[in-house]
Structures are given as structure tokens and as C-alpha cells.
Amino acid sequence: MPGGSTDRPFFLEWTTLAHRIVEAVLRPGEVAVDATVGNGHDTLFLAQRVGPEGHVYGFDVQAEALARTRARLEAAAVHERVTLFLAGHEHMAEKIPRAWHGRLGAVMFNLGYLPGGTNRTCITRPETTLPALEAALYLLRPGGVLTLVAYRGHPGGAAEAEAVQQWATRLPPDRYVAARYTFCNRQRPTPELIVVHKMVSA
Ligand SMILES: C[S@@+](CC[C@H](N)C(=O)[O-])C[C@H]1O[C@@H](n2cnc3c(N)ncnc32)[C@H](O)[C@@H]1O
């Protein structure tokens, strides 16, 4: 049926909603970051969005995640516009060339563990997620956007989601617009999407 099922709106998936938001901001030819590469869905989306003139930097601490992502990017023939780092996202400001500092169009985070991976105890943690978020805001251009999907269902997930929410709450409103999306009428724990826009006048 054209347009898909009407009882499953696109915003039911937070990752899809994040893509729609990034699409509205990230321009072809720009540089973007996938801070949690995982299976590479967001990396592929970003690579397709920036196009052949743009570039994507991706971070993950698991070689398994990078291998899966590399295969996905190669299958779509977009791997040449992506640089993958086997490194924590808290190092993104050191890894990304200085020429791009303050010029990124978008940074995407998708917290938690690698879906389908062999090690579910390898999760993102607030001690490194919060410094990475600060680095991401520094690296964004004015008008750029940061998206973060957080999950509360796995051990450690709720505390991390809470820490990120508190971080977003404290962002100075004259420099950033921070929004949080969550379901009103669904069972908890539900994922949530945090979106931060870096204001042009910041
Ligand atoms: C939910 S998955 C990401 C899913 C991914 N966005 C996708 O499209 O498939 C979270 C990923 O974060 C990774 N991770 C954990 N700690 C990290 C860190 N400090 N820096 C970067 N990635 C990390 C995990 O290895 C895991 O692959």
C-alpha cells in the first residue's frame, strides 16, 4: 500500500524521527558524525545524506560494530566518504581534523549496546557519553543539530538516560534549543529522543 501502514506512524521509531530531523538540517557536501556506529544504520543514512562531496566520521569501541558497518557501507558503495574509528566518542575532538571543528552539520548518538552483538555488557556510559556530548556541541556549526536516542530498558540505561536529560536541561537557552521526545500513552520504559540545536547567534 503506498505510504505504508497507517497504524504505524514513522515517529514510532525514534531513529527514524532522528533521521527526519537531521535531514532538515544536514546539507549535501557537509561533514557529520555518527558517535555510536553500531550496525551502521545511522552511518549509512548520514553518508547518503552528505553525498559524494561530504564526509562522515564514525566511532565505536567494538571491532565487531565497525566490521558490520564497513560491510553495510561497501554494499551501498558509500564507504569512501566515511572514516571509521575504533575509539570512544569521547575522543571525537582529537580524531576529527581541526579544519572541521565548528563546521559539522550533525552529530548522532544512539546509546546502549550493539543489537545482535556478542557482548551486551559493552554499553555506552555517562562517564564517556557526557564528555562526548560536550565535544559534539563544540564541533557543530551554528545551526547544526545533535540527536541522541536513549533507552531505559537495559542495566545502566535508565541512569544514563537520566544523566543525559539533566545535561540537556542545563544547556544555556541563549545558545542552544534542547528538546526531548517521548511517548505519552505507551508503557515505560520507552526510548526517548533528545535533540539539541546550536543557535546561529551562539
Ligand atoms: C545502540 S548501538 C548503536 C546502533 C547504531 N546507531 C546503528 O545504527 O546500528 C550503541 C553502540 O555504542 C557503542 N559504544 C559503547 N561505548 C561507546 C563509546 N564510548 N564510544 C562510541 N561507541 C560506543 C557500542 O559498542 C554499540 O555498538
Ligand as a Chemical Component Dictionary entry (heavy atoms), coordinates in Angstrom:
data_LIG
# 
_chem_comp.id                   LIG 
_chem_comp.type                 NON-POLYMER 
_chem_comp.pdbx_formal_charge   0 
_chem_comp.three_letter_code    LIG 
# 
loop_
_chem_comp_atom.comp_id 
_chem_comp_atom.atom_id 
_chem_comp_atom.alt_atom_id 
_chem_comp_atom.type_symbol 
_chem_comp_atom.charge 
_chem_comp_atom.model_Cartn_x 
_chem_comp_atom.model_Cartn_y 
_chem_comp_atom.model_Cartn_z 
_chem_comp_atom.pdbx_ordinal 
LIG C1  C1  C 0  22.676 1.082  20.168 1  
LIG S1  S1  S 1  24.239 0.770  19.444 2  
LIG C2  C2  C 0  24.268 1.892  18.097 3  
LIG C3  C3  C 0  23.371 1.489  16.974 4  
LIG C4  C4  C 0  23.692 2.196  15.683 5  
LIG N1  N1  N 0  23.353 3.590  15.712 6  
LIG C5  C5  C 0  23.039 1.542  14.460 7  
LIG O1  O1  O 0  22.552 2.250  13.581 8  
LIG O2  O2  O -1 23.041 0.329  14.375 9  
LIG C6  C6  C 0  25.363 1.502  20.583 10 
LIG C7  C7  C 0  26.813 1.334  20.188 11 
LIG O3  O3  O 0  27.611 2.176  21.019 12 
LIG C8  C8  C 0  28.864 1.577  21.144 13 
LIG N2  N2  N 0  29.646 2.214  22.216 14 
LIG C9  C9  C 0  29.748 1.892  23.519 15 
LIG N3  N3  N 0  30.563 2.746  24.156 16 
LIG C10 C10 C 0  30.995 3.635  23.217 17 
LIG C11 C11 C 0  31.869 4.765  23.232 18 
LIG N4  N4  N 0  32.465 5.191  24.355 19 
LIG N5  N5  N 0  32.087 5.420  22.081 20 
LIG C12 C12 C 0  31.498 5.027  20.916 21 
LIG N6  N6  N 0  30.657 3.973  20.838 22 
LIG C13 C13 C 0  30.412 3.290  21.978 23 
LIG C14 C14 C 0  28.547 0.114  21.344 24 
LIG O4  O4  O 0  29.667 -0.694 21.047 25 
LIG C15 C15 C 0  27.372 -0.081 20.362 26 
LIG O5  O5  O 0  27.814 -0.590 19.141 27 
# 
loop_
_chem_comp_bond.comp_id 
_chem_comp_bond.atom_id_1 
_chem_comp_bond.atom_id_2 
_chem_comp_bond.value_order 
_chem_comp_bond.pdbx_ordinal 
LIG C1  S1  SING 1  
LIG S1  C2  SING 2  
LIG S1  C6  SING 3  
LIG C2  C3  SING 4  
LIG C3  C4  SING 5  
LIG C4  N1  SING 6  
LIG C4  C5  SING 7  
LIG C5  O1  DOUB 8  
LIG C5  O2  SING 9  
LIG C6  C7  SING 10 
LIG C7  O3  SING 11 
LIG C7  C15 SING 12 
LIG O3  C8  SING 13 
LIG C8  N2  SING 14 
LIG C8  C14 SING 15 
LIG N2  C9  SING 16 
LIG N2  C13 SING 17 
LIG C9  N3  DOUB 18 
LIG N3  C10 SING 19 
LIG C10 C11 SING 20 
LIG C10 C13 DOUB 21 
LIG C11 N4  SING 22 
LIG C11 N5  DOUB 23 
LIG N5  C12 SING 24 
LIG C12 N6  DOUB 25 
LIG N6  C13 SING 26 
LIG C14 O4  SING 27 
LIG C14 C15 SING 28 
LIG C15 O5  SING 29 
# 
